[in-house]
Amino acid sequence: MDAQETLKEKIKIITDNYEDEKIDGYITGDGPIPCAIIFVGEAPGKNEIEKRKPFVGIAGKTFEKYLNTIDLSRDKIRITNTCFFRPIKLKENPSGRVTVSNRPPKSSEVELFRNILDEEIKLVNPRIIITLGNIPLKRFTDFKSIGECHGELHFNEDMKRYIFPMYHPSSLTYNRNEKFLSMYEEDWNKLKAALKNI
């Protein structure tokens, strides 16, 4: 069994044995190994579980659009998650119909996959780790929120790797104003510049 298959098996075992909260399926990282650039998201959603790949829903389309604006494509990068199973919440409406929605992974759920993500990063051996959203940000840095550090290159001394925090692509869905869009696009330009300098 190769290293990627071993990681997949470990993710499956954790998912199969997890009983603390409601979850729905799992995925693994996607993209070449080794790879100079790795993006780390939060956790898969419904579309990701169905297609067995990270970032394939609405946020994924936004992500790919901006990736292309800095002359990158999915086949040139690795994409993975901080939590590999889909955290869900169930809600019953007055008529008794149950709806399923995503929820952010709890810190204990992120911890379940700490060693697996560390192993994946060692295998990928990237020059830069780009965190998408607050959950991977807190996993790799001491920052409390994305607002204080997005669009800037940071160095993780323990890992000896550059970290570049960015807003999660889904944030464009919730922040529908020109100021936020302009800032988000500027962060991608800053990433393009940072990639030339590392």
C-alpha positions as CSV (number, residue, x, y, z in Angstrom):
1,M,0.0,0.0,0.0
2,D,1.5,3.4,-1.0
3,A,1.6,6.4,1.2
4,Q,-1.6,8.0,-0.2
5,E,-3.5,4.8,0.2
6,T,-2.3,4.5,3.8
7,L,-3.6,8.0,4.5
8,K,-6.9,7.2,2.9
9,E,-7.2,4.1,5.1
10,K,-6.4,6.1,8.2
11,I,-9.1,8.7,7.3
12,K,-11.6,5.9,6.7
13,I,-10.9,4.2,10.1
14,I,-11.4,7.5,11.9
15,T,-14.6,8.3,10.1
16,D,-16.0,4.8,10.6
17,N,-15.4,4.9,14.3
18,Y,-16.5,8.5,15.0
19,E,-19.7,8.7,17.1
20,D,-19.5,12.0,19.0
21,E,-21.3,14.1,16.4
22,K,-23.3,13.7,13.2
23,I,-21.1,13.3,10.1
24,D,-21.6,12.2,6.5
25,G,-18.8,10.6,4.5
26,Y,-15.2,11.6,3.9
27,I,-12.7,12.6,1.2
28,T,-9.0,12.7,0.8
29,G,-6.7,15.4,-0.6
30,D,-6.5,15.9,-4.4
31,G,-3.6,16.9,-6.7
32,P,0.0,16.0,-7.4
33,I,2.5,14.7,-4.9
34,P,5.1,16.2,-4.5
35,C,3.8,19.7,-5.2
36,A,5.1,23.2,-4.5
37,I,1.7,24.7,-3.6
38,I,-0.9,23.2,-1.2
39,F,-4.2,24.8,-0.3
40,V,-5.9,23.7,2.9
41,G,-9.6,24.2,3.4
42,E,-11.9,23.4,6.3
43,A,-14.0,20.3,5.7
44,P,-15.9,18.8,2.8
45,G,-19.5,19.6,2.1
46,K,-22.3,17.7,0.2
47,N,-20.9,18.2,-3.3
48,E,-17.4,17.2,-2.2
49,I,-18.6,13.9,-0.6
50,E,-20.7,13.1,-3.7
51,K,-17.8,13.7,-6.1
52,R,-15.0,12.5,-3.7
53,K,-12.9,15.6,-4.3
54,P,-12.3,18.8,-2.4
55,F,-13.7,22.2,-3.6
56,V,-16.1,21.1,-6.3
57,G,-19.2,23.0,-5.1
58,I,-20.1,26.7,-5.5
59,A,-17.1,27.7,-3.4
60,G,-14.9,25.4,-5.6
61,K,-16.0,27.2,-8.7
62,T,-15.1,30.5,-7.1
63,F,-11.8,29.1,-6.1
64,E,-11.0,27.8,-9.6
65,K,-12.0,31.1,-11.2
66,Y,-9.5,33.0,-9.0
67,L,-6.9,30.3,-9.3
68,N,-7.0,30.8,-13.0
69,T,-6.6,34.6,-12.7
70,I,-3.1,34.0,-11.2
71,D,-2.1,31.5,-14.0
72,L,-2.6,28.4,-11.9
73,S,-4.9,25.4,-12.5
74,R,-6.0,22.5,-10.3
75,D,-3.6,20.1,-11.9
76,K,-0.7,22.2,-10.7
77,I,-1.7,22.4,-7.0
78,R,-2.6,20.1,-4.2
79,I,-5.9,20.8,-2.3
80,T,-6.7,19.2,1.0
81,N,-8.7,19.8,4.2
82,T,-8.2,20.3,7.9
83,C,-11.0,17.9,8.7
84,F,-11.6,15.0,6.2
85,F,-15.1,14.0,7.1
86,R,-18.2,16.1,6.5
87,P,-19.5,17.6,9.8
88,I,-23.3,18.0,9.6
89,K,-26.3,19.1,11.6
90,L,-29.8,17.8,11.3
91,K,-32.9,20.1,11.6
92,E,-36.5,19.0,11.7
93,N,-39.1,21.4,10.5
94,P,-42.7,21.5,11.9
95,S,-43.9,19.1,9.2
96,G,-41.4,16.5,10.4
97,R,-39.0,16.9,7.4
98,V,-35.4,16.6,8.3
99,T,-32.9,18.8,6.5
100,V,-29.1,18.3,6.5
101,S,-26.6,21.1,6.5
102,N,-22.9,21.6,6.9
103,R,-21.4,22.8,10.2
104,P,-17.9,23.9,10.9
105,P,-15.7,21.1,12.3
106,K,-15.1,21.3,16.1
107,S,-11.5,21.7,17.3
108,S,-11.7,18.1,18.6
109,E,-12.6,16.9,15.1
110,V,-9.6,18.9,13.6
111,E,-7.4,17.2,16.2
112,L,-8.5,13.8,15.0
113,F,-6.9,14.4,11.7
114,R,-3.8,16.4,12.9
115,N,-1.3,13.6,12.2
116,I,-2.8,12.7,8.9
117,L,-2.6,16.3,7.6
118,D,0.9,16.6,8.9
119,E,1.8,13.3,7.0
120,E,0.2,14.6,3.9
121,I,2.2,17.9,4.0
122,K,5.4,15.9,4.5
123,L,4.6,13.8,1.4
124,V,3.6,16.8,-0.7
125,N,6.6,18.9,0.6
126,P,5.2,22.2,-0.5
127,R,7.1,25.5,-0.6
128,I,3.9,27.3,0.6
129,I,0.7,26.3,2.5
130,I,-2.3,28.5,1.7
131,T,-5.0,28.4,4.4
132,L,-8.6,29.0,3.3
133,G,-10.6,30.3,6.2
134,N,-10.2,30.5,10.0
135,I,-10.1,26.7,10.8
136,P,-6.9,25.9,8.9
137,L,-5.5,29.3,9.9
138,K,-5.7,28.3,13.6
139,R,-4.3,24.9,12.8
140,F,-1.1,26.4,11.3
141,T,-0.6,29.8,13.0
142,D,-1.3,31.5,16.3
143,F,-3.6,34.1,14.8
144,K,-7.2,34.2,16.1
145,S,-8.9,35.3,13.0
146,I,-8.4,35.7,9.3
147,G,-9.1,39.5,9.5
148,E,-5.8,40.2,11.2
149,C,-3.4,38.4,8.8
150,H,-5.0,37.6,5.4
151,G,-3.0,38.3,2.2
152,E,0.4,38.3,4.0
153,L,3.2,35.7,4.0
154,H,4.1,34.2,7.4
155,F,6.7,31.7,8.4
156,N,5.9,28.7,10.6
157,E,9.1,28.0,12.5
158,D,8.1,24.6,13.7
159,M,7.2,23.4,10.2
160,K,9.9,25.5,8.5
161,R,7.3,26.4,5.8
162,Y,5.6,29.6,4.6
163,I,1.9,30.1,5.4
164,F,-0.3,32.4,3.4
165,P,-3.7,33.0,5.0
166,M,-6.7,33.8,2.7
167,Y,-10.5,34.1,3.2
168,H,-12.4,31.0,2.3
169,P,-14.0,31.3,-1.2
170,S,-17.4,30.8,0.3
171,S,-16.9,34.2,2.1
172,L,-17.8,35.9,-1.2
173,T,-21.3,34.4,-0.8
174,Y,-21.8,36.0,2.6
175,N,-20.0,39.3,1.9
176,R,-21.7,40.7,-1.1
177,N,-20.2,44.1,-1.2
178,E,-17.6,45.8,-3.4
179,K,-15.2,46.5,-0.6
180,F,-14.9,42.9,0.4
181,L,-14.6,41.7,-3.2
182,S,-11.9,44.2,-3.9
183,M,-9.9,43.0,-0.8
184,Y,-10.4,39.4,-1.8
185,E,-9.1,39.9,-5.3
186,E,-6.2,41.9,-4.0
187,D,-5.2,38.9,-1.8
188,W,-5.0,36.7,-4.9
189,N,-2.7,39.3,-6.5
190,K,-0.6,39.3,-3.3
191,L,-0.4,35.5,-3.5
192,K,0.8,35.7,-7.1
193,A,3.6,38.0,-6.0
194,A,4.4,35.9,-3.0
195,L,4.7,32.7,-5.2
196,K,7.4,34.5,-7.2
197,N,9.5,35.3,-4.1
198,I,9.7,32.0,-2.3
